[in-house]
């Protein structure tokens, strides 16, 4: 059986600005204020957030998709 993957959370600059997307809420990008920090510091912060919160984000996404 083939595995199917879904994007449930992301942080990038694909829309021309630094943002996060919480797909269990909306596909719309949510701007992230830089506030004088370097992109490397911001990247590391969000990478750690994903490591710590992935299972919670996954649950939010699965629960939300059950409503559709």
C-alpha positions as CSV (number, residue, x, y, z in Angstrom):
1,X,0.0,0.0,0.0
2,X,1.3,3.4,-1.0
3,X,1.8,6.0,1.8
4,X,0.0,9.3,1.3
5,X,1.5,12.5,2.8
6,X,-0.3,15.7,3.6
7,X,1.3,19.0,4.4
8,X,0.0,20.0,7.8
9,X,2.3,22.9,8.8
10,X,5.0,24.9,7.1
11,X,7.3,27.9,7.5
12,X,8.9,29.4,4.4
13,X,9.2,32.5,2.1
14,X,7.4,31.1,-0.9
15,X,4.9,33.9,-1.0
16,X,7.6,36.6,-1.0
17,X,7.6,37.0,2.8
18,X,8.4,34.9,5.8
19,X,5.2,33.2,7.0
20,X,3.8,30.0,8.5
21,X,0.8,28.0,7.3
22,X,-1.3,26.0,9.7
23,X,-3.2,23.8,7.3
24,X,-5.6,22.6,10.0
25,X,-6.9,26.2,10.2
26,X,-6.5,27.7,6.7
27,X,-4.1,27.4,3.8
28,X,-3.6,31.2,4.0
29,X,-0.1,32.3,5.0
30,X,0.3,33.9,8.4
31,X,3.1,36.6,8.4
32,X,6.0,36.1,10.9
33,X,7.5,39.3,12.1
34,X,11.3,39.3,11.8
35,X,11.9,41.9,14.5
36,X,15.6,42.4,13.8
37,X,16.4,38.7,14.0
38,X,18.3,36.8,11.4
39,X,16.6,34.2,9.3
40,X,18.8,31.5,10.6
41,X,17.7,32.3,14.2
42,X,14.0,32.3,13.1
43,X,14.5,29.1,11.1
44,X,16.0,27.3,14.1
45,X,13.2,28.6,16.4
46,X,10.5,27.2,14.1
47,X,12.4,24.0,13.5
48,X,12.4,23.4,17.2
49,X,8.7,24.3,17.4
50,X,8.0,21.6,14.8
51,X,10.1,19.0,16.6
52,X,8.3,19.7,19.9
53,X,4.7,20.1,18.5
54,X,4.5,17.8,15.4
55,X,2.2,15.2,17.1
56,X,-0.1,18.0,18.3
57,X,-0.2,19.6,14.9
58,X,-0.9,16.2,13.3
59,X,-3.8,15.7,15.7
60,X,-5.3,19.1,14.9
61,X,-5.1,18.3,11.2
62,X,-6.7,14.9,11.5
63,X,-9.4,16.2,13.8
64,X,-10.2,19.0,11.4
65,X,-10.3,16.8,8.4
66,X,-12.9,14.6,10.1
67,X,-15.2,17.6,10.2
68,X,-15.2,17.8,6.4
